[in-house]
């Protein structure tokens, strides 16, 4: 029997009390990096998230997508265009204070 979709999805999937999320399924909004960091450090769905231990605090500090999802298929937005970008000492594109330029497709 399949797990039904969640009425209130959590970006932390099963660690956030959402059994329809990662690792039982993979949705675009699931924060797989945070889930994996916390699971490897010992956080489990059997421990309440109120525990203020290190395992429940791990994060990559990216809690949302930087561009919105589309309202129709394919739902995922176009990738950022770094083809003409110059790169700094960090190896990341020099995009100015505003961050990466979005090449959002409009339909």
Backbone bond lengths (Angstrom), bond angles and torsions (degrees), N, CA, C in turn:
res aa  C-N    CA-C-N  psi(-1)  N-CA   C-N-CA  omega(-1)  CA-C   N-CA-C  phi
1 X - - - 1.439 - - 1.532 108.50 -
2 X 1.307 116.45 135.49 1.458 122.41 -179.02 1.526 110.90 -81.35
3 X 1.317 115.35 154.40 1.461 121.16 175.90 1.522 107.48 -81.66
4 X 1.328 118.36 127.47 1.471 120.21 -178.65 1.527 110.87 -69.84
5 X 1.337 117.67 152.87 1.468 120.89 177.20 1.530 110.63 -59.08
6 X 1.302 115.62 148.23 1.457 121.49 -179.00 1.526 111.36 -82.71
7 X 1.327 116.37 138.53 1.468 120.62 175.29 1.525 110.42 -74.44
8 X 1.332 116.99 -26.21 1.466 123.18 179.56 1.521 109.25 -129.45
9 X 1.330 118.81 78.86 1.462 119.98 -176.88 1.524 112.57 -64.10
10 X 1.319 115.33 143.77 1.459 122.54 176.76 1.516 108.67 -111.76
11 X 1.325 117.81 136.43 1.467 121.34 178.69 1.526 111.07 -64.53
12 X 1.344 117.12 -17.81 1.459 121.29 179.76 1.520 112.71 -94.72
13 X 1.331 116.99 11.28 1.464 121.17 174.61 1.513 112.68 52.51
14 X 1.316 115.80 -132.02 1.457 120.87 -175.73 1.529 111.82 -63.48
15 X 1.324 118.53 -29.66 1.468 120.44 177.48 1.527 111.00 -71.52
16 X 1.316 117.54 -20.71 1.459 122.08 176.18 1.516 112.61 -97.05
17 X 1.342 117.68 12.52 1.455 121.91 178.36 1.513 114.51 83.43
18 X 1.328 117.49 13.79 1.463 122.51 -178.83 1.529 108.65 -109.76
19 X 1.324 116.56 96.82 1.468 120.31 -176.06 1.518 114.00 -68.13
20 X 1.326 118.46 -14.34 1.460 120.89 178.74 1.528 111.14 -83.48
21 X 1.315 117.19 -9.02 1.460 121.07 -177.59 1.509 113.19 -90.93
22 X 1.309 115.01 -176.46 1.458 122.02 179.70 1.519 109.69 -56.75
23 X 1.317 120.26 134.79 1.455 129.81 12.46 1.528 114.64 -95.10
24 X 1.321 118.64 6.30 1.472 120.58 179.47 1.519 112.84 -80.40
25 X 1.271 117.23 -10.00 1.451 124.71 178.77 1.508 106.99 -171.71
26 X 1.293 118.44 167.51 1.463 120.33 -178.68 1.511 108.71 -129.49
27 X 1.344 116.14 111.19 1.456 121.97 177.49 1.521 108.44 -107.31
28 X 1.321 118.27 154.60 1.466 119.82 179.79 1.529 113.59 -58.54
29 X 1.322 118.86 -28.76 1.457 120.11 -178.13 1.523 113.38 -83.52
30 X 1.313 119.06 -10.21 1.466 121.30 -179.44 1.530 110.61 -66.42
31 X 1.326 116.71 131.20 1.461 123.32 179.65 1.527 108.27 -89.86
32 X 1.320 115.87 77.81 1.456 122.53 -172.61 1.528 111.73 -61.01
33 X 1.325 117.87 -36.21 1.473 120.09 -179.16 1.529 110.00 -64.90
34 X 1.323 117.87 -48.50 1.468 119.86 178.84 1.527 111.54 -62.70
35 X 1.328 117.17 -41.28 1.468 120.68 179.57 1.522 109.85 -60.99
36 X 1.327 116.83 -47.58 1.469 120.57 -178.73 1.525 111.87 -65.69
37 X 1.339 117.51 -43.10 1.473 120.41 178.00 1.525 110.42 -57.03
38 X 1.306 115.89 -46.23 1.464 120.22 -177.04 1.524 111.62 -69.84
39 X 1.327 117.23 -40.03 1.462 120.37 179.99 1.525 111.29 -66.12
40 X 1.332 117.55 -42.53 1.468 121.15 179.49 1.527 110.40 -64.07
41 X 1.346 116.56 -32.01 1.462 121.14 179.84 1.530 112.47 -81.32
42 X 1.332 117.83 -6.22 1.450 120.36 174.16 1.514 116.35 114.47
43 X 1.329 119.04 -1.13 1.461 120.18 177.23 1.525 109.12 -70.07
44 X 1.309 116.97 137.99 1.461 121.31 177.71 1.523 108.82 -131.40
45 X 1.337 117.61 161.88 1.460 119.55 177.13 1.532 112.05 -68.76
46 X 1.326 117.84 -9.54 1.462 121.11 -179.17 1.520 111.82 -88.10
47 X 1.332 116.78 -9.07 1.461 121.45 176.06 1.517 108.39 -100.15
48 X 1.305 118.78 129.68 1.460 119.65 177.53 1.525 111.39 -61.56
49 X 1.321 116.82 140.79 1.465 121.45 -179.79 1.521 111.71 -64.93
50 X 1.353 117.04 -14.25 1.453 119.99 178.59 1.532 111.36 -67.72
51 X 1.338 116.67 -17.98 1.459 118.83 177.14 1.516 107.33 -58.48
52 X 1.284 117.02 129.73 1.454 121.05 -176.62 1.524 110.02 -98.71
53 X 1.315 116.93 42.43 1.456 119.68 -179.81 1.526 110.45 -90.98
54 X 1.312 115.65 169.65 1.468 121.59 -176.08 1.530 111.98 -60.58
55 X 1.321 117.68 -36.15 1.467 120.45 -177.23 1.522 111.65 -62.64
56 X 1.331 118.02 -35.36 1.461 120.83 -179.21 1.523 112.76 -84.53
57 X 1.322 117.48 -5.80 1.460 120.99 -178.67 1.523 113.18 -102.09
58 X 1.331 118.11 -12.67 1.463 120.66 -178.44 1.519 111.56 -62.04
59 X 1.328 115.91 138.91 1.456 120.27 -179.48 1.519 109.59 -163.51
60 X 1.324 116.04 154.19 1.462 120.41 172.19 1.530 109.97 -92.43
61 X 1.334 117.43 2.29 1.470 125.30 177.99 1.531 113.25 66.02
62 X 1.337 117.37 19.30 1.460 121.58 173.52 1.524 105.87 -114.53
63 X 1.328 115.88 98.60 1.461 120.01 -172.62 1.519 114.87 -103.10
64 X 1.325 116.93 -0.07 1.456 120.26 179.62 1.520 109.57 -154.53
65 X 1.317 115.76 159.84 1.452 121.51 176.38 1.524 109.36 -70.68
66 X 1.322 118.50 146.52 1.468 120.54 -178.62 1.523 113.05 -82.13
67 X 1.304 117.77 -12.89 1.467 122.09 174.37 1.538 107.44 -132.59
68 X 1.326 118.05 147.12 1.468 119.63 -177.81 1.531 112.12 -70.56
69 X 1.325 114.87 155.29 1.453 120.04 174.34 1.526 108.65 -73.07
70 X 1.331 116.36 155.33 1.461 121.00 175.90 1.525 109.37 -78.04
71 X 1.311 117.15 156.59 1.462 121.84 -179.35 1.514 113.42 -84.83
72 X 1.325 116.87 -4.77 1.462 120.53 179.42 1.526 109.39 -140.23
73 X 1.315 115.35 165.88 1.463 120.55 -179.30 1.515 109.67 -54.72
74 X 1.309 120.07 133.73 1.454 130.65 16.73 1.529 114.61 -91.76
75 X 1.306 120.44 8.54 1.453 127.10 175.75 1.531 114.15 68.79
76 X 1.327 118.11 -38.71 1.465 120.73 178.33 1.518 109.69 -81.79
77 X 1.327 116.23 138.76 1.450 121.14 -179.11 1.525 110.73 -76.96
78 X 1.319 116.29 166.89 1.466 121.19 178.57 1.532 109.77 -66.32
79 X 1.312 118.41 150.12 1.468 120.42 178.80 1.521 110.86 -68.50
80 X 1.322 115.43 161.63 1.462 120.21 175.67 1.522 109.33 -66.54
81 X 1.319 116.90 148.67 1.463 122.01 -179.91 1.525 109.17 -98.03
82 X 1.307 116.33 101.63 1.459 121.41 178.58 1.531 111.55 -104.29
83 X 1.322 117.92 11.07 1.465 121.10 -175.40 1.522 112.47 -59.03
84 X 1.330 118.53 -39.00 1.456 120.99 -178.10 1.512 113.31 -101.27
85 X 1.324 117.78 11.01 1.461 120.99 -175.66 1.521 111.43 -77.24
86 X 1.326 115.52 147.40 1.458 120.63 170.83 1.524 106.75 -96.65
87 X 1.313 116.78 151.08 1.455 121.21 -174.81 1.510 110.50 -113.87
88 X 1.346 115.39 137.65 1.454 121.58 -179.48 1.515 112.00 -92.26
89 X 1.320 115.36 -169.45 1.459 122.04 -178.03 1.523 112.17 -63.37
90 X 1.318 117.65 -24.74 1.463 121.08 -179.10 1.524 111.93 -78.14
91 X 1.315 117.21 -13.23 1.459 120.50 -176.45 1.517 112.51 87.33
92 X 1.345 116.78 0.00 1.454 121.47 178.68 1.515 109.87 -99.05
93 X 1.323 118.08 153.57 1.462 120.25 -179.82 1.525 111.44 -62.92
94 X 1.329 116.73 141.10 1.457 122.37 173.56 1.522 106.80 -81.50
95 X 1.324 116.22 104.68 1.463 120.16 -175.80 1.512 112.21 -115.92
96 X 1.319 118.17 1.98 1.460 120.51 -178.36 1.507 110.92 84.03
97 X 1.320 115.99 -176.66 1.466 121.32 -175.36 1.510 113.15 -68.28
98 X 1.306 118.60 -21.79 1.462 121.37 -175.12 1.505 114.04 -82.93
99 X 1.322 119.49 -3.12 1.457 121.25 -179.26 1.519 111.13 88.39
100 X 1.318 115.00 -167.78 1.463 120.67 -176.48 1.521 111.22 -69.81
101 X 1.311 115.12 145.15 1.466 120.71 177.25 1.519 108.96 -76.47
102 X 1.300 116.07 128.12 1.455 120.94 179.31 1.524 109.76 -87.75
103 X 1.316 114.96 139.98 1.473 120.13 175.85 1.518 107.67 -113.52
104 X 1.308 116.10 54.93 1.455 122.23 -176.35 1.522 111.54 -61.47
105 X 1.306 115.95 130.05 1.459 121.53 175.79 1.510 108.87 -82.97
106 X 1.293 116.73 136.09 1.453 121.23 175.89 1.521 108.08 -112.94
107 X 1.299 115.64 136.63 1.467 120.36 179.95 1.495 109.67 -114.77
